[in-house]
Amino acid sequence: METKETLKNKIDFAVIISVNKANPNGDPLSGNRPRITYEGYGELSDVCIKRKIRNRLMEKYDIFVQSDDNRKDDYKSLRSRAEGVLSDVDITNEKKYREAACKQWIDVRAFGQVFAYKAGGKKIKKVKEGTGGTEEKGEDSGISIGIRGPVSIHSAFSVIPINDRMSSIQIT
């Protein structure tokens, strides 16, 4: 897949969403009713918005964080996807691993990601960025590679309170 020089700098934008007679982000702890604040305003969580963006981007790009019901590959976890797709990249070279992950997945490049691995009881020699030298880690240490993305998503709130007339209904 062709990689372009996109998403390199901070991007600020606002989106207006119009929702009528729908539940864009149900709360599973409240019978899947709309998420609302204490003041009664509707809330779309940042996770919900990212999922909607990722699902749309999946139509054209490779996405790292895929939902179980909308998956393009056979990987069952994020770890197996990272290890399978980036198997030829040396995990101890953080810079190369970051570059490969960003080149492969647009959501990693946009939102960022943390790749955390356990050492598995082995000592790890980690390549120090910029020095060319290595650093030996202890027995129980692991590797955690963090990637920061230029796109940050925050929760969205309705302009007017939600008319939540629905109450619990039971069929007897």
N, C-alpha and C positions, 0 to 999 in steps of 0.2 A: 504494500500500500504506500502511496506517495505521501511523503511528509512535507508539510509547508511550514514556513516561518510564521505561524500564528500563535496567539496566546502567549506572547513573551512579556508583555507589560500589563500593569494593572488596568482593568476595564471597569468603569462605573456605568451602570444602567439601571433603569427602573422599568417594571412591567406592571401593567394593569390587567387584572384577570376579572372577568365577569362570570359569575356562577349563579344560576337560578335553578331552584328545585333539584339540586344535586348535592352530593357530599364529596368534595374533592380530597378530603383527608380525614377519614373516620378514625375515631379513637377506639382501639380494641378493648381498652379497659372500661369503656362506657357503652358497651353494646353496639359499637361501631357508629355511634352518633357523631355529629360534627364536633371537631375540637373547638372549644370556645375558651376565652379567657374568663376571669372572675367577673369582669364587667359585661360579659355576654357577647363580645366580638369574636368573629370566626378567626381561626388560625390555620395556616398552612405551614407545616414544619419545613425546615431547610432540607431535611432528609427526603420528604415527599417531593419537593420541588426538584432536587437533584435526580431522584428516580425518574420523574417525568422527562427531564432533559436527557438523561442517559437513554431511556427507551426511545426517544426521538432520534438521538444520535446513532443508535444501533442500526438504523436503516441504511446508513452510509459508511460508518466507521467501525473499527474494532473498539470494544468497550471492555474494560477490566472488571468492573463491578456489575455483574449481570444478576438479574433476579432468577429464581428457580423456574418460574412459570414463563419466562421470556429469555431463554438461553440459546446462544448460537453455537456453542461447543459442548463437548461431553465432560468438561471439568465440573466437579461437584463442589469445589471450594476455591476460594481465592488463592490459597497456598498452592494447590495443585495446578491452577491456571498459570500462576507466576513461574512455578518450577518447570512446567511443561513447555510453555512458550519461550521462556528465557533460559532454557537449559544450557545453551552454549555460552552464556555470559557468566563470567567469574563473579560470584556473589561477594567475594572479599574486596573487589575493586568497586567501591561505592559509586564513584563518578561514572564509570562505564555502565554499571547497573541502572543508575538513574537515567542516563541517556537512552539506553535500550528500552526501558519501561515507557519513557515519554514518547519515544519514536513509535512504539507499538500501539499504545492506547491513548486515545484523545481525552478520556476522562481523567486519567492520571496526570496528563499534561495540563488539563484545565483546573481540576479541583485539588490535585495533590493526592498522596497516598503514603501510608506507612507500610513497609515490608519488614515484618519482624520474624526472625528465625532463631530457634534455639540452637545452641552449639552441639547438643547431643553428646556431651561428655568429652568432646575433643577440644584440644587447644586450637585456637584459630589464629592464623597470621593474617592480619588485616592491613591492606595497603593504605598508607597515610596519604591523603590527598595533598598534592603540591610538593611533597618531599621526595617521593619515589621510594622511600623506605617502608619498612613494615613494622607493625606493632603486635606483639603477642598478647593475646587475651587469656584470662584464666579458664579453669575447667568448666565452670557453670555459666560462663558468659555466652552471649549470642550476638547476632548481628541485627541491628535495626536500621533500616535505610528509610529516611524520611524525605519526601518530595513535597515541596510547596508549590501550589498552583496559583496563578494570577486571578482566578475567578473565585470569589467568595459569595456564598448564598446565605441569606438570612431569612428567618421566618417572615411570613406575610400575614397581615391582619386585615380584616374587613373594615370598610369605612363606616358601616352601620352595624348595630347588633344583629345577631342571628335570631330569627324567629323560630325558636326550638319548641314547637308545640307538641312534638312527639313525646310520648311517655311509653314506658314499658308495656308491651302488649303480650299477653299469653293466650295461646289457643288451648282450650280445655275440651 
